[in-house]
């Protein structure tokens, strides 16, 4: 639970930092879509946290986002 809270805080801080960087950089690696997963994977590897432990708190979020993603994609068809 503590690790999940730590990663939640780090995710929010990182996304806010990237969003401020996107305002100054118009292209490239500063996009949230590319930077955030890379930094997260590197951080998980450095701290030696298995994916199952990391994803334990994110399962409910994944389950809620799946229907929203399908609905979003379906609106473009």
N, CA, C and O atoms as a GROMACS GRO file, in nm:
protein
  308
    1UNK      N    1   0.083  -0.119   0.000
    1UNK     CA    2   0.000   0.000   0.000
    1UNK      C    3   0.087   0.125   0.000
    1UNK      O    4   0.057   0.223  -0.069
    2UNK      N    5   0.194   0.122   0.077
    2UNK     CA    6   0.284   0.236   0.086
    2UNK      C    7   0.354   0.260  -0.047
    2UNK      O    8   0.373   0.375  -0.089
    3UNK      N    9   0.393   0.151  -0.114
    3UNK     CA   10   0.461   0.164  -0.243
    3UNK      C   11   0.365   0.222  -0.346
    3UNK      O   12   0.404   0.306  -0.427
    4UNK      N   13   0.238   0.178  -0.344
    4UNK     CA   14   0.138   0.231  -0.436
    4UNK      C   15   0.116   0.380  -0.417
    4UNK      O   16   0.105   0.454  -0.515
    5UNK      N   17   0.110   0.423  -0.291
    5UNK     CA   18   0.095   0.566  -0.263
    5UNK      C   19   0.214   0.646  -0.309
    5UNK      O   20   0.200   0.757  -0.361
    6UNK      N   21   0.333   0.590  -0.290
    6UNK     CA   22   0.456   0.657  -0.334
    6UNK      C   23   0.456   0.674  -0.486
    6UNK      O   24   0.489   0.782  -0.536
    7UNK      N   25   0.420   0.568  -0.558
    7UNK     CA   26   0.418   0.578  -0.703
    7UNK      C   27   0.306   0.669  -0.753
    7UNK      O   28   0.321   0.734  -0.856
    8UNK      N   29   0.196   0.676  -0.681
    8UNK     CA   30   0.090   0.770  -0.717
    8UNK      C   31   0.140   0.914  -0.706
    8UNK      O   32   0.117   0.995  -0.796
    9UNK      N   33   0.208   0.945  -0.597
    9UNK     CA   34   0.263   1.079  -0.578
    9UNK      C   35   0.368   1.109  -0.684
    9UNK      O   36   0.369   1.218  -0.742
   10UNK      N   37   0.457   1.013  -0.711
   10UNK     CA   38   0.560   1.034  -0.813
   10UNK      C   39   0.498   1.053  -0.951
   10UNK      O   40   0.547   1.134  -1.030
   11UNK      N   41   0.392   0.979  -0.980
   11UNK     CA   42   0.326   0.992  -1.110
   11UNK      C   43   0.265   1.130  -1.126
   11UNK      O   44   0.282   1.193  -1.231
   12UNK      N   45   0.196   1.178  -1.025
   12UNK     CA   46   0.134   1.311  -1.032
   12UNK      C   47   0.241   1.419  -1.047
   12UNK      O   48   0.226   1.510  -1.128
   13UNK      N   49   0.348   1.409  -0.970
   13UNK     CA   50   0.456   1.508  -0.980
   13UNK      C   51   0.523   1.504  -1.117
   13UNK      O   52   0.552   1.608  -1.175
   14UNK      N   53   0.546   1.384  -1.167
   14UNK     CA   54   0.613   1.372  -1.296
   14UNK      C   55   0.525   1.424  -1.409
   14UNK      O   56   0.574   1.494  -1.498
   15UNK      N   57   0.396   1.392  -1.406
   15UNK     CA   58   0.306   1.440  -1.512
   15UNK      C   59   0.295   1.592  -1.508
   15UNK      O   60   0.294   1.656  -1.613
   16UNK      N   61   0.288   1.650  -1.389
   16UNK     CA   62   0.280   1.796  -1.381
   16UNK      C   63   0.409   1.859  -1.433
   16UNK      O   64   0.405   1.965  -1.497
   17UNK      N   65   0.521   1.797  -1.407
   17UNK     CA   66   0.650   1.848  -1.457
   17UNK      C   67   0.657   1.836  -1.609
   17UNK      O   68   0.703   1.928  -1.677
   18UNK      N   69   0.613   1.723  -1.662
   18UNK     CA   70   0.615   1.702  -1.807
   18UNK      C   71   0.521   1.800  -1.876
   18UNK      O   72   0.555   1.855  -1.981
   19UNK      N   73   0.404   1.823  -1.818
   19UNK     CA   74   0.309   1.917  -1.880
   19UNK      C   75   0.368   2.057  -1.887
   19UNK      O   76   0.346   2.129  -1.985
   20UNK      N   77   0.443   2.097  -1.787
   20UNK     CA   78   0.506   2.229  -1.793
   20UNK      C   79   0.617   2.229  -1.897
   20UNK      O   80   0.645   2.332  -1.958
   21UNK      N   81   0.682   2.115  -1.918
   21UNK     CA   82   0.785   2.105  -2.020
   21UNK      C   83   0.729   2.103  -2.159
   21UNK      O   84   0.792   2.152  -2.253
   22UNK      N   85   0.609   2.047  -2.176
   22UNK     CA   86   0.545   2.042  -2.307
   22UNK      C   87   0.510   2.183  -2.353
   22UNK      O   88   0.512   2.211  -2.473
   23UNK      N   89   0.479   2.270  -2.260
   23UNK     CA   90   0.446   2.407  -2.297
   23UNK      C   91   0.567   2.479  -2.356
   23UNK      O   92   0.551   2.571  -2.436
   24UNK      N   93   0.688   2.439  -2.317
   24UNK     CA   94   0.807   2.504  -2.369
   24UNK      C   95   0.866   2.430  -2.488
   24UNK      O   96   0.928   2.492  -2.574
   25UNK      N   97   0.847   2.299  -2.496
   25UNK     CA   98   0.900   2.221  -2.607
   25UNK      C   99   0.784   2.178  -2.696
   25UNK      O  100   0.682   2.129  -2.647
   26UNK      N  101   0.799   2.197  -2.824
   26UNK     CA  102   0.687   2.170  -2.913
   26UNK      C  103   0.684   2.026  -2.963
   26UNK      O  104   0.580   1.983  -3.014
   27UNK      N  105   0.791   1.951  -2.951
   27UNK     CA  106   0.792   1.815  -3.002
   27UNK      C  107   0.891   1.729  -2.926
   27UNK      O  108   0.960   1.775  -2.835
   28UNK      N  109   0.897   1.602  -2.966
   28UNK     CA  110   1.002   1.515  -2.915
   28UNK      C  111   0.967   1.435  -2.793
   28UNK      O  112   0.851   1.399  -2.770
   29UNK      N  113   1.069   1.407  -2.715
   29UNK     CA  114   1.056   1.316  -2.603
   29UNK      C  115   0.987   1.376  -2.483
   29UNK      O  116   0.961   1.304  -2.386
   30UNK      N  117   0.955   1.502  -2.484
   30UNK     CA  118   0.893   1.564  -2.367
   30UNK      C  119   0.744   1.538  -2.359
   30UNK      O  120   0.676   1.593  -2.272
   31UNK      N  121   0.691   1.457  -2.448
   31UNK     CA  122   0.549   1.425  -2.442
   31UNK      C  123   0.523   1.330  -2.326
   31UNK      O  124   0.602   1.240  -2.300
   32UNK      N  125   0.415   1.351  -2.258
   32UNK     CA  126   0.379   1.267  -2.144
   32UNK      C  127   0.365   1.122  -2.185
   32UNK      O  128   0.400   1.032  -2.109
   33UNK      N  129   0.315   1.099  -2.304
   33UNK     CA  130   0.292   0.963  -2.351
   33UNK      C  131   0.423   0.886  -2.366
   33UNK      O  132   0.426   0.765  -2.344
   34UNK      N  133   0.531   0.954  -2.401
   34UNK     CA  134   0.658   0.884  -2.420
   34UNK      C  135   0.747   0.887  -2.296
   34UNK      O  136   0.812   0.788  -2.265
   35UNK      N  137   0.750   0.997  -2.227
   35UNK     CA  138   0.842   1.010  -2.112
   35UNK      C  139   0.795   0.933  -1.991
   35UNK      O  140   0.875   0.864  -1.927
   36UNK      N  141   0.670   0.943  -1.958
   36UNK     CA  142   0.621   0.884  -1.833
   36UNK      C  143   0.641   0.733  -1.827
   36UNK      O  144   0.694   0.684  -1.727
   37UNK      N  145   0.603   0.656  -1.929
   37UNK     CA  146   0.627   0.512  -1.920
   37UNK      C  147   0.775   0.476  -1.912
   37UNK      O  148   0.813   0.384  -1.839
   38UNK      N  149   0.859   0.547  -1.985
   38UNK     CA  150   1.002   0.518  -1.980
   38UNK      C  151   1.060   0.543  -1.842
   38UNK      O  152   1.136   0.460  -1.791
   39UNK      N  153   1.028   0.654  -1.782
   39UNK     CA  154   1.079   0.685  -1.649
   39UNK      C  155   1.023   0.586  -1.547
   39UNK      O  156   1.094   0.544  -1.456
   40UNK      N  157   0.898   0.549  -1.561
   40UNK     CA  158   0.836   0.456  -1.468
   40UNK      C  159   0.902   0.318  -1.476
   40UNK      O  160   0.928   0.257  -1.373
   41UNK      N  161   0.929   0.270  -1.596
   41UNK     CA  162   0.995   0.140  -1.612
   41UNK      C  163   1.136   0.144  -1.554
   41UNK      O  164   1.176   0.052  -1.484
   42UNK      N  165   1.210   0.250  -1.582
   42UNK     CA  166   1.345   0.262  -1.528
   42UNK      C  167   1.342   0.268  -1.376
   42UNK      O  168   1.424   0.204  -1.309
   43UNK      N  169   1.248   0.342  -1.321
   43UNK     CA  170   1.237   0.352  -1.176
   43UNK      C  171   1.202   0.217  -1.113
   43UNK      O  172   1.256   0.180  -1.009
   44UNK      N  173   1.111   0.143  -1.175
   44UNK     CA  174   1.075   0.010  -1.125
   44UNK      C  175   1.195  -0.085  -1.130
   44UNK      O  176   1.214  -0.166  -1.039
   45UNK      N  177   1.274  -0.075  -1.235
   45UNK     CA  178   1.392  -0.161  -1.246
   45UNK      C  179   1.499  -0.124  -1.144
   45UNK      O  180   1.562  -0.212  -1.085
   46UNK      N  181   1.519   0.005  -1.122
   46UNK     CA  182   1.621   0.050  -1.026
   46UNK      C  183   1.583   0.009  -0.884
   46UNK      O  184   1.668  -0.039  -0.808
   47UNK      N  185   1.457   0.028  -0.847
   47UNK     CA  186   1.412  -0.001  -0.711
   47UNK      C  187   1.385  -0.151  -0.693
   47UNK      O  188   1.365  -0.198  -0.581
   48UNK      N  189   1.385  -0.226  -0.804
   48UNK     CA  190   1.365  -0.371  -0.803
   48UNK      C  191   1.227  -0.409  -0.749
   48UNK      O  192   1.213  -0.498  -0.666
   49UNK      N  193   1.125  -0.340  -0.799
   49UNK     CA  194   0.986  -0.371  -0.763
   49UNK      C  195   0.926  -0.451  -0.878
   49UNK      O  196   0.926  -0.406  -0.992
   50UNK      N  197   0.875  -0.571  -0.849
   50UNK     CA  198   0.813  -0.651  -0.955
   50UNK      C  199   0.686  -0.585  -1.008
   50UNK      O  200   0.618  -0.511  -0.936
   51UNK      N  201   0.654  -0.613  -1.133
   51UNK     CA  202   0.537  -0.552  -1.195
   51UNK      C  203   0.409  -0.588  -1.121
   51UNK      O  204   0.320  -0.505  -1.108
   52UNK      N  205   0.399  -0.712  -1.072
   52UNK     CA  206   0.278  -0.753  -1.000
   52UNK      C  207   0.255  -0.667  -0.876
   52UNK      O  208   0.141  -0.631  -0.846
   53UNK      N  209   0.362  -0.634  -0.805
   53UNK     CA  210   0.348  -0.549  -0.686
   53UNK      C  211   0.308  -0.408  -0.726
   53UNK      O  212   0.227  -0.344  -0.659
   54UNK      N  213   0.365  -0.358  -0.836
   54UNK     CA  214   0.330  -0.224  -0.884
   54UNK      C  215   0.185  -0.218  -0.931
   54UNK      O  216   0.113  -0.123  -0.903
   55UNK      N  217   0.143  -0.321  -1.003
   55UNK     CA  218   0.010  -0.322  -1.064
   55UNK      C  219  -0.100  -0.360  -0.965
   55UNK      O  220  -0.218  -0.349  -0.999
   56UNK      N  221  -0.066  -0.403  -0.847
   56UNK     CA  222  -0.166  -0.445  -0.750
   56UNK      C  223  -0.266  -0.334  -0.721
   56UNK      O  224  -0.386  -0.360  -0.712
   57UNK      N  225  -0.220  -0.213  -0.706
   57UNK     CA  226  -0.310  -0.102  -0.679
   57UNK      C  227  -0.370  -0.042  -0.804
   57UNK      O  228  -0.467   0.034  -0.795
   58UNK      N  229  -0.316  -0.073  -0.920
   58UNK     CA  230  -0.365  -0.014  -1.044
   58UNK      C  231  -0.468  -0.097  -1.117
   58UNK      O  232  -0.517  -0.056  -1.222
   59UNK      N  233  -0.502  -0.214  -1.064
   59UNK     CA  234  -0.597  -0.301  -1.134
   59UNK      C  235  -0.735  -0.236  -1.146
   59UNK      O  236  -0.800  -0.247  -1.250
   60UNK      N  237  -0.780  -0.169  -1.039
   60UNK     CA  238  -0.913  -0.107  -1.044
   60UNK      C  239  -0.915   0.007  -1.146
   60UNK      O  240  -1.015   0.029  -1.213
   61UNK      N  241  -0.803   0.078  -1.157
   61UNK     CA  242  -0.795   0.187  -1.254
   61UNK      C  243  -0.796   0.131  -1.396
   61UNK      O  244  -0.863   0.186  -1.484
   62UNK      N  245  -0.723   0.023  -1.418
   62UNK     CA  246  -0.722  -0.041  -1.549
   62UNK      C  247  -0.861  -0.091  -1.585
   62UNK      O  248  -0.905  -0.074  -1.699
   63UNK      N  249  -0.930  -0.151  -1.490
   63UNK     CA  250  -1.065  -0.202  -1.517
   63UNK      C  251  -1.162  -0.089  -1.550
   63UNK      O  252  -1.255  -0.110  -1.628
   64UNK      N  253  -1.143   0.028  -1.492
   64UNK     CA  254  -1.232   0.141  -1.523
   64UNK      C  255  -1.195   0.206  -1.656
   64UNK      O  256  -1.283   0.258  -1.724
   65UNK      N  257  -1.068   0.205  -1.693
   65UNK     CA  258  -1.026   0.272  -1.816
   65UNK      C  259  -1.055   0.190  -1.942
   65UNK      O  260  -1.070   0.248  -2.049
   66UNK      N  261  -1.064   0.059  -1.932
   66UNK     CA  262  -1.088  -0.022  -2.050
   66UNK      C  263  -1.219   0.013  -2.120
   66UNK      O  264  -1.216   0.034  -2.242
   67UNK      N  265  -1.332   0.020  -2.052
   67UNK     CA  266  -1.456   0.058  -2.122
   67UNK      C  267  -1.451   0.202  -2.175
   67UNK      O  268  -1.506   0.231  -2.280
   68UNK      N  269  -1.385   0.290  -2.102
   68UNK     CA  270  -1.375   0.429  -2.148
   68UNK      C  271  -1.293   0.438  -2.276
   68UNK      O  272  -1.325   0.516  -2.365
   69UNK      N  273  -1.188   0.358  -2.285
   69UNK     CA  274  -1.105   0.357  -2.405
   69UNK      C  275  -1.184   0.306  -2.525
   69UNK      O  276  -1.176   0.363  -2.634
   70UNK      N  277  -1.259   0.200  -2.505
   70UNK     CA  278  -1.341   0.145  -2.614
   70UNK      C  279  -1.447   0.247  -2.657
   70UNK      O  280  -1.470   0.265  -2.776
   71UNK      N  281  -1.510   0.312  -2.561
   71UNK     CA  282  -1.612   0.412  -2.594
   71UNK      C  283  -1.550   0.530  -2.668
   71UNK      O  284  -1.610   0.584  -2.762
   72UNK      N  285  -1.431   0.571  -2.627
   72UNK     CA  286  -1.363   0.682  -2.693
   72UNK      C  287  -1.328   0.645  -2.837
   72UNK      O  288  -1.348   0.725  -2.928
   73UNK      N  289  -1.275   0.525  -2.858
   73UNK     CA  290  -1.240   0.481  -2.993
   73UNK      C  291  -1.364   0.463  -3.079
   73UNK      O  292  -1.362   0.493  -3.199
   74UNK      N  293  -1.470   0.414  -3.019
   74UNK     CA  294  -1.593   0.391  -3.095
   74UNK      C  295  -1.654   0.523  -3.144
   74UNK      O  296  -1.724   0.525  -3.245
   75UNK      N  297  -1.630   0.631  -3.073
   75UNK     CA  298  -1.686   0.760  -3.115
   75UNK      C  299  -1.622   0.811  -3.243
   75UNK      O  300  -1.679   0.899  -3.309
   76UNK      N  301  -1.505   0.758  -3.281
   76UNK     CA  302  -1.439   0.802  -3.404
   76UNK      C  303  -1.477   0.716  -3.524
   76UNK      O  304  -1.440   0.748  -3.637
   77UNK      N  305  -1.549   0.608  -3.500
   77UNK     CA  306  -1.583   0.518  -3.612
   77UNK      C  307  -1.702   0.572  -3.687
   77UNK      O  308  -1.746   0.510  -3.784
   0.00000   0.00000   0.00000
